[in-house]
């Protein structure tokens, strides 16, 4: 329907008209964040304030109840993500330690095999070999 003026508008124009003027995001003041974080720390086992608590916080902080609710939703999401990241990091560290341990065992076994299967000197160089071993033992106590 090209004859309709609404059909000629782009999606952004439609959205701009529907939502009204652009709203600017306002960060919470540091003291507001501190008060909300204090409540969250003391209630870490159950980080869900009741409606009455949200209302009291909103009055004391000069925020709307919706702002307080959204702040707690975002913080719980952030706490969950941080917990998952810590758990994943711990699992990665355990895997790396396991791999390092396996590599160390492998290297130790390779070294032992090399020492056990070391080429023995032939009889004409045996004297020089023994002399070299004696000198090494003299200077380094291995």
N, C-alpha and C positions, 0 to 999 in steps of 0.2 A: 504494500500500500504506500506508494511513493507520494500520493497526493495528501497524505496525512502529515502535518508538521512534526508530530512526535516521532515519526519514522525516520526523519532526516537527522535527528539528534544522535550524537555518538554516545557510546556507553558512558564515557566519563562525564559528559554533560548531564546525562540522566542521573548518574550517581550524585553529582554535585548539587543538582536541584533537589534530590530526595533527602540528602543528609544536611543540607544547609551549609552555612559557612564552616570553614575548616577550624577544628578545635585544636588548641595547642596543649601539649602535655606539660603538666606541672609536676616537677619532682617534689617529693615530700621533704620537709625541712629535716635536718639531721636529728633534732630533738624528738621529732615525731617518729622517725625510724627507730631511734633508741628506745622509745617507750613501747613501740610495737614489738621490737626484738626482745626487750626485757620480758614482756608477757609471754612471748613464744618460748624463750629459754626456760621460764619457770613452768611451762605447760608442755614441754617437749614430748612427753608420753602421750598426750592427747591435745594436739595443736588445733582444736576446733572450738573457738569461743562461742558461747551461747549468744542468742539474739540480744539478750539484756547486756552482756559484756560488750558486744559490738556497738550497741547504742551508747553505752557509757564512754567507750573509747572515742567514738565519733564526736561526742559532745566535748570531751576534754581536749581532743586534738584539733577541733575545728574542721573536721572532715565529714563527708557524708557517710552514712552507714554502708553504702555501696562501695565507696573507696576503701573502707576498712576491710570489707569482705573480700574484695578483689586482691588487696595486698596479701591477705592470709592465703588465698588460693594460690597466688604466685609464689609465695614463700614455701608453701608445702610442696609445690611442684619442684622448686629449686632444691629443697632438701632431699626430695626423692631422687632427683637426677644426680646430686652430689653423692648420695649413698650408693647409687648404681655405679658411678664412676670409680669410687673408692673400692667397691667390691671387684669390679673388672680389673682395676690396677693391681689389687691383691692377687687375683687369679693369674694375671700376667707375670707378676713377680714369682709366684710359686712355679709356674711353668718354666720361666727362665732359670730359676735355681735348679730345677730338676734337670733341665738340659745341660746346665753347667756341670752338675754332678756327674751326669752320664758322660760328658766330654772328658772330664777329669779322669774318670774310671777308664775310659777308652785310651786316653793318652798314657796313663800309668801302665795299662796292660801292654800297649805298644812298646813302651820303654823297656819293660821287663822282658818281652819277647826279643827285642833287639839285643839286650845285654846277654840273654841266655844263648841266642843264636849268633853271638858275635864270632866273627871269623878268627880262628885260632892262627897265630903266626906260624910260619913254616920253621923248620928246625934251624936253618941258617940265620934267621933273624930273631930267633928265640932269645938269644943273649941280649941283643939290643932292646927287645921288648921288655924283658925282665928288668933291665937297667932303667928304662923309662918309667916303668911302674914303680920301682923303688924310689926314684927321684920325685915322682908325683906324690907318693905316700909321705915322703920326707917333708915336702913343702905344704901340702894341704892334707889335713887329717879328715879324709872322706870316709 
